[in-house]
Amino acid sequence: MMSGSRLATIARKEVRHIFRDWQTLVVVLVMPVMMMFLYGYALNADAKEIPVMIEMPSPAPETRQVADKIDASSLFSVRGTVPTASDPRELFRLHGIKALFRFPSGFARDVRRPGGARVQVLVDGSDPNLGTIIRNAAEPMLLGATLEVLGVEQPKVLDLRTLILYNPEQRSALFFVPGLMAVILLMISALLTSVAIAREKELGTMGQLLVSPLRPLEIIVGKIIPYLFLAAVDGFLILAVGRVAFGVRIAGNPWFLGACSLAYIFTALSIGLLISTLAKRQQHAMFMALGATMMPTVLLSGFIFPVASMPLPLRILSHIIPATYFLEIVRGIILKGVGLKELWTPLIVLMGEGLLLMGIAIRKFKVKL
């Protein structure tokens, strides 16, 4: 049986240390906000003002008007026109453009003929994501601009109507911000608790815990409680920054999101405590926590790259990472508004991982004692 008074004593001791250590408070309160702004803007995949040039052998008024329509769009920014481009690669190197629109000399005449006008678009493929955006947007934009300028009617072959759900504006922030919540909460929580036991070893205060009537479970739970509240504050700050700076609204139940976040925080704290039982110094614990949380979460959890597109060994490894399940939960709640009925499986797995890691941490701490 755990004693409430002994738990409160350990928790108060940890709280006093946190408030005495201003660096810890900076890590807890300032770093998540800074990371939200840094990663939120840096990971923005929305393409705007892509630099392009236009090859116009015969600058007819209609061709110029189509070029102006391209420049007036928010996607492209025309950096200039050339009569001919004998070496298009030279234009890419000299002007740093990402695409070259090559209009034929008789564009205004050919577009009214049954065969249509042939326009070539050369795309810089050094950035595959940006190249895909240009390739997908170039044809409908040219078609729309041409029909508007020349006043011709296109025969209707197919009436295709596409409706995008959950993120109709295709804003990358709505995809990345919930993912950042998973990355930041895991990293900060594990980082904080990774030094909890290691600090006692380094400062030589472990002996006081050894001679006390405290049980290993009471020591660990007492140390977790303050960091659980601090991590919860971090989660609130992350959601607040996402709402104010990036316009991310919670489509589902915020209380359910909070409960799932607490389960995820508990798992992250368990990782940190397990690391702290292995490390002898605080610095070692911090490096181990960053290495065990940051890179695997960013690369293997589905935060940036879809898990389904990974090789089989990496897909198997991704299902060990807690952030993989929390990403499914947090994106489901924030973007789709789903609830427990749809998310009970990843939630159960996440809680199971937390309990397993906590059990291992307590077991290893008993061995140390």
ZIPE-V990318 format. One record per residue. RES is the residue in one letter. PSI is psi in radians with two decimals (* if undefined). Layout:
RES_PSI, RES_PSI
//
This chain:
M_2.35, M_2.48, S_2.24, G_-0.64, S_-0.67, R_-0.68, L_-0.77, A_-0.63, T_-0.84, I_-0.75, A_-0.74, R_-0.72, K_-0.75, E_-0.65, V_-0.77, R_-0.69, H_-0.71, I_-0.77, F_-0.39, R_-0.51, D_1.65, W_-0.46, Q_-0.66, T_-0.73, L_-0.65, V_-0.77, V_-0.74, V_-0.76, L_-0.59, V_-0.76, M_-0.76, P_-0.69, V_-0.75, M_-0.72, M_-0.62, M_-0.82, F_-0.76, L_-0.95, Y_-0.60, G_-0.70, Y_-0.61, A_-0.56, L_0.21, N_2.02, A_0.14, D_2.05, A_2.30, K_2.57, E_0.86, I_2.18, P_2.19, V_2.89, M_2.84, I_2.26, E_2.10, M_1.57, P_-0.73, S_1.76, P_1.28, A_2.73, P_-0.70, E_-0.70, T_-0.70, R_-0.68, Q_-0.67, V_-0.71, A_-0.68, D_-0.63, K_-0.68, I_-0.77, D_-0.54, A_-0.26, S_2.73, S_-0.25, L_-0.69, F_2.64, S_1.96, V_2.09, R_-0.08, G_2.95, T_2.63, V_2.55, P_-0.77, T_2.67, A_1.57, S_-0.57, D_1.53, P_-0.54, R_-0.53, E_-0.67, L_-0.71, F_-0.71, R_-0.75, L_-0.69, H_-0.10, G_0.50, I_2.83, K_-0.22, A_2.66, L_2.07, F_2.08, R_1.81, F_2.46, P_2.87, S_-0.58, G_0.77, F_-0.86, A_-0.57, R_-0.76, D_-0.51, V_-0.38, R_-0.08, R_2.80, P_-0.64, G_-0.32, G_3.05, A_2.50, R_1.99, V_2.25, Q_2.39, V_2.00, L_2.24, V_2.39, D_1.96, G_0.18, S_-0.46, D_1.74, P_-0.67, N_-0.82, L_-0.67, G_-0.66, T_-0.71, I_-0.79, I_-0.78, R_-0.69, N_-0.49, A_-0.38, A_-0.84, E_-0.90, P_-0.57, M_-0.77, L_-0.72, L_-0.81, G_-0.74, A_-0.69, T_-0.80, L_-0.64, E_-0.72, V_-0.81, L_-0.24, G_0.46, V_2.78, E_2.32, Q_2.30, P_2.33, K_2.01, V_-0.67, L_2.31, D_1.56, L_2.14, R_2.02, T_2.32, L_2.10, I_2.16, L_2.75, Y_-0.72, N_1.19, P_-0.50, E_-0.05, Q_0.73, R_2.21, S_-0.44, A_-0.63, L_-0.37, F_-0.71, F_-0.60, V_-0.82, P_-0.61, G_-0.65, L_-0.57, M_-0.74, A_-0.76, V_-0.85, I_-0.78, L_-0.73, L_-0.79, M_-0.84, I_-0.78, S_-0.82, A_-0.63, L_-0.73, L_-0.86, T_-0.28, S_-0.44, V_0.00, A_-0.97, I_-0.64, A_-0.59, R_-0.70, E_-0.68, K_-0.79, E_-0.65, L_-0.12, G_0.30, T_0.05, M_-0.54, G_-0.62, Q_-0.64, L_-0.58, L_-0.65, V_-0.08, S_2.82, P_0.12, L_2.41, R_2.74, P_-0.74, L_-0.69, E_-0.69, I_-0.83, I_-0.82, V_-0.72, G_-0.59, K_-0.51, I_-0.66, I_-0.89, P_-0.70, Y_-0.47, L_-0.75, F_-0.71, L_-0.73, A_-0.60, A_-0.68, V_-0.70, D_-0.77, G_-0.72, F_-0.73, L_-0.70, I_-0.79, L_-0.65, A_-0.77, V_-0.71, G_-0.65, R_-0.81, V_-0.81, A_-0.57, F_-0.01, G_0.55, V_2.02, R_2.67, I_1.95, A_-0.47, G_-2.77, N_2.04, P_-0.51, W_-0.66, F_-0.69, L_-0.73, G_-0.72, A_-0.75, C_-0.64, S_-0.66, L_-0.70, A_-0.69, Y_-0.72, I_-0.73, F_-0.72, T_-0.73, A_-0.71, L_-0.63, S_-0.68, I_-0.81, G_-0.71, L_-0.67, L_-0.72, I_-0.68, S_-0.48, T_-0.36, L_-0.59, A_2.59, K_-0.38, R_2.69, Q_-0.68, Q_-0.73, H_-0.71, A_-0.71, M_-0.75, F_-0.71, M_-0.70, A_-0.76, L_-0.74, G_-0.58, A_-0.27, T_-0.81, M_-1.08, M_-0.82, P_-0.66, T_-0.75, V_-0.72, L_-0.55, L_-0.09, S_-0.16, G_0.14, F_-0.77, I_-0.86, F_2.34, P_2.36, V_-0.62, A_-0.41, S_-0.03, M_2.72, P_2.76, L_-0.80, P_-0.67, L_-0.59, R_-0.70, I_-0.76, L_-0.61, S_-0.48, H_-0.03, I_-0.41, I_2.17, P_-0.57, A_-0.45, T_-0.74, Y_-0.64, F_-0.58, L_-0.73, E_-0.67, I_-0.91, V_-0.65, R_-0.59, G_-0.72, I_-0.83, I_-0.77, L_-0.73, K_-0.32, G_0.44, V_2.94, G_-2.73, L_-0.60, K_-0.66, E_-0.37, L_0.20, W_-0.56, T_-0.96, P_-0.53, L_-0.75, I_-0.75, V_-0.73, L_-0.79, M_-0.65, G_-0.71, E_-0.71, G_-0.79, L_-0.69, L_-0.81, L_-0.68, M_-0.72, G_-0.71, I_-0.72, A_-0.75, I_-0.72, R_-0.80, K_-0.58, F_-0.63, K_-0.69, V_-0.71, K_-0.72, L_*
//
